[in-house]
């Protein structure tokens, strides 16, 4: 029969323990691919894939919708995300309707205590043991109780044609890890201590369930308090299943007695099975005694061999004793016990049982021991193999970095200085724009931006950027509002975006002149292996070398002020102003910056008076200069015509008319 739907448990499948990560990942993806292919060939109409919120491994400010791009870093999360991608690609290309269900932080009743427990079960077990509950107050999630998840999956299955391909199953209730630990600790008669292990990272993964509640009218039946209390009661009733033998021995006398009886019964069970089988064999022998058709069959020998094959030597000895007693009983019905005991055939038969039974039992025990030793060795070697792989991966990465450094030799201090020193040979206005290419070459990133600080102001202005990604931040930023970026740069450190926040650069460095911020260099894209201390120090050196070149250019302009500026003003003379326009035209052609030139309608006002009014309100990166006819012009840097309109409007309020020049 053709199934109406195939459900792949995926992320919640207890058949995967994820201890040997690489092996489990290969089995997971290959099994999923084979199942999808089989479903397609068999014409199965629907396929359901159960995923997890583990595919979101970073901090999210708002509840996560289904359209949010996946962000998986750990091997297990990457495997689950690849499974989603495989299912969705199959949905788009083949006649197989696939539905992906992402279950958020599932917790509930375990299939087997030996299987890895969810976060709530782990806390319940630790709390009942009296251990310290360690929780991270920086983590927030949306837990989903197992019965609620089952209800949601059933509702999706009952839909003949779901309107969406991806649904998220969650309670919609944001719970902090610290809050969960305190709740579970409060369920104990004697609350265990709760320790906050908060680190610098913040991880908020609140999964939205708006889509499934809207399309399926699904609502959770259990709050986290109710689910945790139900789970806690279950663990308390079956706590012995979660204890190690050493922990059991440390319990109270009554508990130790009950555990001892349990162990004794478990050990006596093979003896009971042996005795029951002997009774069956004895009954068969009793009723077939004297029948010539069964005289050639030694049921006792078969019984001993069977016990030896199943249980080994210990039970074989017991079966030989029982078989001997049974044979003596049957012979005593026909002859005197003394005659039986002096008959050598009796001893030959017993020796036969002993030799055959003990030989088979010895082989059984030997094989069992060898299998156990091999399994233990395989487990040990598997752990060793994973550690060796991690060490090898780290060594290969370090080796590649060192090889690149030796072969290319691009980031040696001598090489860096020789490259940066070329800035001194450039025209003063081109230094900052040329710095972009140097930073990209040395840091290995195509996405670089440079900000200049305004003297006496908390705002910084973007001077140049090499790509759209580098321009993703505002052109004017309030530096103290940049959070950890401001904290680390103001402390003289290099900022590294370890939380992978999308609105902040991958790395940034700054230069201070005393307490005054001068320049910020931001790297927006960086390979994972380059987010290290070496690259941070490299960026710090680059920042200072580039700032030295920029500072020298500024000092040159200040020293030659009489040649470049109208006397006692900040108004550039016609030739220097045209040179500034040429430099910004060069930056525009390189895709580093944009600019606009505005003409000032003087309306009879003196040039010096207008210059004082304008220069006091222009940004440090803008230029004010004269044209050939003695009129005033303004070069608005890193601005397009739409942005220049803001400047025009601002000066119009002061009674100054600015007109955009046509290029």
Steps between C-alpha positions, in 0.01 A plus 500: 500500500616851420520726808317833501786668684854421614628666818875535556564564871832665419615734779286322763583145391632313806684260269773762459706561814743745329797371701707421191405815312648429157363144484155610617492789252582270208236246608244777553538668161548180300195343664293811430613513135416132447160545663416801283602313187295195598195716576530671164532172309214345696276801431449596865298824495632663821820506705536652848843601636539583870768762554605698807571855614864392524538641148488848656831537682541869573332782688171629357343827610148416375297175486624277218263456207509212252661722234805572719818360335648202683819555697657169608854465636523176700534170306158373612326827411673508160383143432138584590511815285642301207212256545253789472671625185495151348126465568412844363705444185321170447170684550586755230636258240289186538141394542528461878329746733733557795411674825772602747409535869752678723433403862632752750693364802305174536484350849302206635501137604816308403486181297797354688692646797826411321405727207622864516250696710349837410581811703193469727560132579864570581403775744234280664750214553766736639249670730380168646861391549563823692760623254558865412295616203716704264316729259589786268290809569589627151309219326132527414294243305145382434453149646245261349351215705491160327116459504460847344755415230320171423169686473650751257658227284166317487321819390748549214459135398121542500528791255471361151668796332694728737518856369863539609810286465656587838328522839651572839367322809554684824313605811566866420599538867847649546680336793847582626735215589549653845123529545457129408769394748341701784157356418623139511706565815183633665321167439740320738430474873853623559587732215847438355726801435470673163817646345508759222772416245431808286769581245538803278290349222126544493283242328132577454319250276127568526319306227174648373196273457272752326482302176394168652255662743345695212479221240422207733340679798758329714543600864722345764328322790791507745697795631865447588412491871248220443729302269800530732290396803366194314850402391639555850238267649589230244873526571437486876305172462767342279813666631676164543506458122713814469753410771836333456584194719726719716218750554261223592733370769516848655120522545316422829492151656145440382583605147819295500299199618244542224775547241680194639184291471452627147855399408459163673180426308673601178783256573262220605295529181738280290481229770120515488507470120740205530280321754185558292667358190621200702145428616382502138782262398437275799130472412591408142748237621251363753226446244726367224693259725492148365394607152741351248458795262650742757770273649765637262421865593670635811274786605720585796802548272300727271379694804857549632631609157214749459562653844874520426437676169267757659648564846856367511693295756329609822154383400650196327625367834152544645339324202746207530413458870125511425536257208698256719235511774226448243675198348567346842133542586389322182753216548405456866155391389649192331808414711645550845693819564814305597502317166456833319788663685743215428404481134780663293247591224351757737838672543575481128171677430570770761852552358349526152259771618781680680742494204245604238323756719811664643668512160202679345465723809869592488476591133188705571668692787812553294305641207295719734814634664668561164193683370486708818871580477468594135196721565686671784805540280288632212336751733836611634651523153195691372550763769872507422423530128272799557768668712765424237274647230452818703875525561571430134245759389664760723847400378393519135350843555815626675716341230299673226529837675876458541539380140308801370711725716826346376399478134326833460685683774241775470452564869857518621584831668762585235248431221228700675728796553616492138138504380376765741803722434370544146228720647761763579568537129136577415326834491366591847134471401541150353655342809175385663352368175819308414502355853190295417688292241797448733276378785314265263828356371659441840189387693364287216157666495315680220265677741674787681374837622674796668337748739646833612405645838370855539700706747301564818204297372395137567415453131726334240464542125567234236774616262529201269368145462595227254168316458127506571556281805753750635238775449230309689558713811380861504730761350487692827508302825485598865804314628393466870177327386687211333493270805789257532666652192532829690601329826788304349630770265490766773699261723775486237409149381414365155133404471427146373137413427497160675118509540471531119258792526396585141485879551858529627833444322700180536796697639573864573793706624534863608771757561488749787705817530506528877130468589379626163380239249651559157422213264308168494576224248232230461543158334156363407589157362771275636568129473421307816859391554616862483290614796796459734739701712764517226262667254379734775859611569557532125200731465619706797840552334331591171275756672797681652711492183216631285414769753864612501481544122168688525636716782808590297275597206290724726809664648629565148175674409508705823862602439414613148177673602605828339527320166175305529260721696370855475682697767354460855217275376417132440418573135713313245639696209373402150793269406505298828120473491508362145767255620267383778225448240740294285597284799135430584432428133781242521337347810163485321654319201657247740162445666631622836289811555257744341480879512300802389607858423265780607521862380428778749270779384672791681235764433753776565625369832876520565691178429675497837172544689335217304810284545491543878128412508537192278824355640362510855214271393671266253631158595876450540503286184340771282687774309424869442681680216503770235433463131675691221252792520535548873180315591468245781457125445447214749625142448277266701698176538352149504151627408273453201260769368217377723719527808636839386141627498507479881802734507327740260188506717703555818676809360181631343367545855801727563424711194775347284403361161695198369453357152613158383750523216442280199793267428 
